[in-house]
Amino acid sequence: MTGATLPRTLVRDLRDHAGSLVRVCGWVHQPETGDGATRLTLRDHTGCVRLRNTGNVELADQVGELARESAIEAEGTVAREADGATTVVLSALRLAGGADSPLPLGADAALDARLDWRFLDLRDPRMRLIFEVQTTAERAMRALWEEQGFLELHSPKLRPLANKSGGDLFAVDYFGRRVFLTQSPQWYKQMAIAAGFDRVFEIGPAFRPQREATPRHDTEFTSVDVELAWISSLDDVMAHAETLMVRVTEAVRDRHGDDIERGFGVRVDVPDTPFPRVSFAEARRIVERSGHVCDSDEDLDPEGERLLAEHVARDDGDVVFVVDYPERARPYYHMLGDDGAGDSRSFDLLYRGLEIASGAQREHRHARLVAQARSRGVPVDQVTQYLDFFRFGCPPHGGFGLGLTRLLMSLLGVDDVREVTFLFRGPDRIAP
């Protein structure tokens, strides 16, 4: 085979090479025999093409020995068939990597089995689409942040203390010292604001010991974090979240909308701005009128989020802010409202009935922050280094954290986070 001298041509580009000799590389999608000819379908990450052998006995023997999902390289001439299909008439074939047979995954394999053999599962073009959408979403975010002068952070993932005044954390032995995997870059985002960085973002891993397996939780996930200085109110933070969502959905719709509709049966719509805002108290009333009682008076449970989104979607679309959470439901460093009602200047962002982001205006005044920590029972001596960020002049600021996999779940209409995570980590899965 002389394929080493030919550049690789992707399947999606074959139509531009009619009559030319090409080299294509990919996997055996489906070997076929019959009607006096030997054929097979090759699949690469851009599509499938049928390879035809027109009487070469040696090639016929090669094709006949190929197992499905074997990695192959083929040379041949691009032809246009009578039905308009593009094919490649084989002149040479090389087995790059043979596949064992039978494959460990069938078409109807359960999700746990698919996760055991994730690298095979991800060869499915529908699975690949998930990560094409993820890539497009992140590019759209970064383009917006570049336009608006954000700096990118890479904060440490090992911490001496908890990020958020307590909570369960993964402990790690660090040269004989007990430290923790970070559950959020929150403190470091705020340190950057105190350093004068003005606007920052980070896309990176976060770790939370979710002990019960649920379709929406994982123990390691990708967090998208944003922090903005010199804000006038929480509305500035929500306005940025709106802009980000519009940019992401526009980019995903324009690049992948048709493929998503074919592969996942959902349509990607760009939400109108401003997004509707519903107070937490009103959200609870809406949910209770639907006959559901949430299992907490500090948050909406998954069914409550679904019912609220269903109510809002009748008139206002797929996205809604839930605002004015009670102080006790939020970390001590969230700014409180001025009306004395005990509400925090905070929000959750629901997209198609799933909470994808949470944010707030932060308390930037040192004395008030210390008082709030004490009133919530936070040992001030344990968070002195954090409190120091605010002793030497810190501007008003706020931000949010967005779960990348939850965004993908909502965009694609997928109801299990394991489907949209490259390699899922949960209480019962640490491999592959």
N, C-alpha and C positions, 0 to 999 in steps of 0.2 A: 504494500500500500504506500502511495506517495503522499499521503495526507499531511505529512510533516511539512511539506512545502506549500500547502494551501492554507490560507487563513480560515478560521472557523466562521461559518455563516449560521446565524440564529434562524430558527424556524420562521419567526415572524417576518424575516427579511427575504425569504426565498422567492416571493413573487417578483422581487426586483432583479432576480438573476435568471430569468427564463432562458433556457438554452445554454446556460453556462455550467461548467464543471465546478462543483462546490464540495466542501467538507462540512458535514454536520456531526454533532456530538451530543449524546444524551443517553437516555435509558430505553430499554425495550419496553414499550408500553403494551404491546399486544402482538405476539408472533402469530402468523396465520399460514395455513397451507390449504391448497385446493385448486380446482379447475386448471390443473397443469402448470400453475405458477406458484412461486414462493414469495411471500410478502411479509413485511412486518411494519409496525408503526413505531417510530422513534419519537420520544418526548424530551424536549428540553424545557427550560423555565419560561419560554415564551409561547409554547404551543406544541402541537403534534403534527407529524408529517408521515405519509406512507412511503416506504422504500420498496421499490419494485425490482425484482430480478427477472430478466428476460432471457432465460435459457442457460445461464452459466451454472453448470452442474456443481462446480466447486463452491460457488456462492450459495447455491441451494442447500448443500450439506451444512455450511456454516450457519445459515439462517435456521435450519431445522434443529440445530443443537442449542440454540440460544434460549435461556430461561428468562422469564419475565423479570424486569428490573435489572437485568445485566447492563453494565455501562459499555457503550459501544461508540466507535467512530466509523463513519461511512463516507465514501466518495461516490459521486454520481452526477448525472446531468439533470438539471431542473426541467421538468416537463409540465405542461398544462393539459389536463385530461379533458375529455369531451364534456364532462359535467361541470367543468370550471375548477375542479380541485387541482391544487399544486402537489406534485409528487417528485420524488427523486429516483431516477433510474440508476440502479446500483452498478458501479464498476469495481468497487473494492470495499471490503468490510474488515474491521479489526475489533476483536473483543478486548476492551480495556480493563474490565473487571467483571468477572462472572458472578452471578447471583445464585445462592443456594435455592433449591426447590424441594418442597413447596415453601412459599413465603409464610412467615409467622403471623401475618395480618391478612384477614379476609375483608371483603367489602363491607361486611356487617359487624366488624370487630367492635367490642365495647370500648368506651373511652379509656378505662384503666389499661387495657391491653395496648391501645394506641399510644398511650403515654410511655408504656414499657419499651415500645419500639418507635420512639418519637421521630427518629431520623427517617424512618420509612413513612410514617404518617405525614410528615411535612413535605414529602414528594407530591402529594395530592395538590393539584393546582389551586383548589379551593383553600387549602391551608396556606399555601404560599401567598395568596391574596391578602390574608390577614396581615402579614408582615410587610407587604407592599403598602397597605393602608397605613400601618404604623410608621413606616419610613416617610411617607408623604405628610402625615400629620406632624411629625417632628420637624421636618423641613419647613413646613408652614409656620410653626412656632418660632423657629430660629430666625426665619426671614423677618417676622414681625419684630422680634427682639433686637435684631440688628438695625432695623429702621429706627427704632426708638432708643437706641443708645444703651442697651443693657450690657452688663458684663456677665460672663459665665463663670460660675463657681464649681470647684470640685472639692467639696468639704470632706473631712475625715469621717470614716464610718466606725471608728472605735472611739468610745467616750468613757471618761471616768465616772460619770453620773448619768442618771436618766435625763432625757430631753425635757420632759413635760411634767415635772413635779410628781414623779411616781409612776406607777404602772408596771406591768410585767415586761421584762426585757430579757434578751438572750445574753447570758453571761459568758465571757471568754477569758481564759487564762492568758495573761499578758506578762510574761516573764515573772510569774509568781504573784502577780497582782490581778485582782478581779476587776475587769472592765466590761463594757457593754457594747453590743452592736446598736448603732443609731436607729431610732424609729422615725427620725425626721431631721432635716438640716436646719430646723427652725432657728436655733440659737446662732448658728453660723451665718444665716441670712441676715439676722438682726445685727450681728457684729459687723458685717459688711456695710450695712447702712450707717452704723456708728462710725465706721472708717471713712465715710464720705463717698462710697461707691455709687450711691444714688438709686440705681436700678440694677437688680441682679436676678439671675435665674440659674437653676441647676436641674439637670435630668440625670438621676442616679438611683442606686439601689437603696432601699429602706427595709427594715426588719421588724416584724411585730409577732410575738408568740400567740398567734391565733390557735387556740388549743382544740377548737371544734371545727370539723370540716364543714364548710358551707360553700355554695356555688359562687359566692362573691368575695371570698377572703383567701389570702395566701400569706405565707409567713415571710417571704421575700418578694418584693415587688419593685417596680420602677415608679418613682415619684417625680412629678414635674412640679418644681417649686419656683415661686416668683415673689419678690419683695420690692416695694416701691417707696421711695422717700418723698417727703414734702407733699403728702396728700392732704386734701382739705377735709375729707370724710371717708367713710366706708364706701360711699358711692364711687369714688375714684378707683378703688380696688375692683369693685364689681364691674365698672365700665371696662377695665382692662380684661377681665375674664370674658366679658361679652365679645370684645374685639377678637380675642384669641379664639373663641369658639366659632365665630363667623369665619375667620381666616382658615381654620382647620376644616370646617365642613365644606367651605367653598373649594378648597384644594382637593379634598377627598372626592367630592361630587364630580368635579371636572375631570379628574384623572381616572377614577375608578367607579363612578356611579353606575354605569351599565353593567360592569362585571359584578358589582355587589348585588345589584338587583337580580342578575341571573344566578349567582352562586348562593346568595343568602336570602333572597326574596324580600329584601327591604329597600326602601328608597331613602337616599341621603338628601335631606332638605336643609337649606341654610336658614337658621332661625332669624326671625325679625328682632330688632332691638328697639327699645330696651326690653330685656326679658322681664316677664311679670315677677313681682315681689309679693310674697305672702309671709306674714309674720308667723312665728312658730305657734303662737296661741291660736291664730286663725286656722293654720294648717291642722292643728289638733281637732278643732271644731268640725272642719270639713271631713276629716277622716272619720270622726265619731258619728257624723250624720250618715255616713255610708254603712254604719253598723259594725265598725271595727274599733276595738279598744287597744291602743298601743301598749306594749309591755313595759314602757318607761315613761315618766313624766318629764324627761330631759331630752328626749330624741324621738324621731319617728323610726319605727321598725320597718323592715323591708316591705311588708304589706301596706303599712301606712304611706310609705313613699310611693308605692304603686298607685294607691287610691288617690293621693293628692295629684300626682301627675295625670292620671286619667281625668280628674275633674278639671285641671287647668287646660288640658289639651283640647277640650271641647271648644274653647274660644281662642286660646293663646299659644298653641303650639307645643313643642316637645320639651322646652327648657323652662325651668322656674328656679328662682332664688327663694330659699326659706331663710328669713332674717330674724333678728331679735331673739336669739336663744337666751334662756335664763343664765345668769351668771354662774350658777352651780354646775351647768352643763359644759362649761368651757374652761380652758386653762386660765390660771390666775393672771397671765400677762396680756389677756385681751382687754381692750379698753371698755369701760362701762358707759352706759347711756347717761345723759345728764338729767334725766327726769326722775331719778331715784327709784325707778320701778324694778331695779335689779336685773335688767337685761344687758347683754353684752353686744358690742358692735361687731357682730359676726354673721356669717352666712354659711349655708350649704347650697351647693348647686346640683340640682337634679336634672338628668337628661334621660328622657324616656323611662322615667320611673326609677332610676338608679342614681344614688348619690355618687358623683364623680369628683367633686372638689369641695374643699372646706377652707374658709378664709376669715380674716378679721382685720380690723384696725388694732394695732398693738398699743399698749400703754407705754409711752416713751419717757414719761416723767419719773425720775428716780424715786422720789418720796412716795408717790402714789403706787408705784410698782411694789415697793417694799411693803407698804401697808396692805396691798391686795394679797401678796404672798403670805403675810402673817395671818390675815383674816381667813385664809384657806388652809391654814395649818402647814404651810410649806416651811421647812427649816431654812431660815434665811442664810445661816452659815454654810449650808450645803450648795447654795446657788450664788455665792458672793461673786464668783468670776463672771457669771452671766449678768448680775446686777451692775457690775462695774461698767458694762457697756454704756450705761445710761447716766453715769456720774459726770461726764465731761462734755455734755452737749450733744443730744441726739435729736434729730428732726422727727416730726410726725411721720409715721410710716405704717404700712400694712401690706398684706400679701395673702397668698393662698397656696395650698398644695393640691395637685390634681393627680389622680391615679391613672396612669397610662393604660393599663389593661381594662379598667372600668370604662374609660373613654372608648376603647375598641369594642367592648361588649355592647355599648349603646349604639355606636355607629353601625354595627353589623347585625344587631338584633340577636346576639348570642347570649344564652342564659347561664353559661358556666365559664368562670374565669380560666379554667384549665385549657379551654379551647384556644384562647387568645394569648396565652403565655408561651414563650419559646420553650422554656423548661420550667415547669411548675414546681413550686416548693410549698408543701403543706404539712400538717401534722403527721400524715401517713405516707409522705413521699419526699425522699431526699435524693433519688436517682431516677433516670440517668443525669 
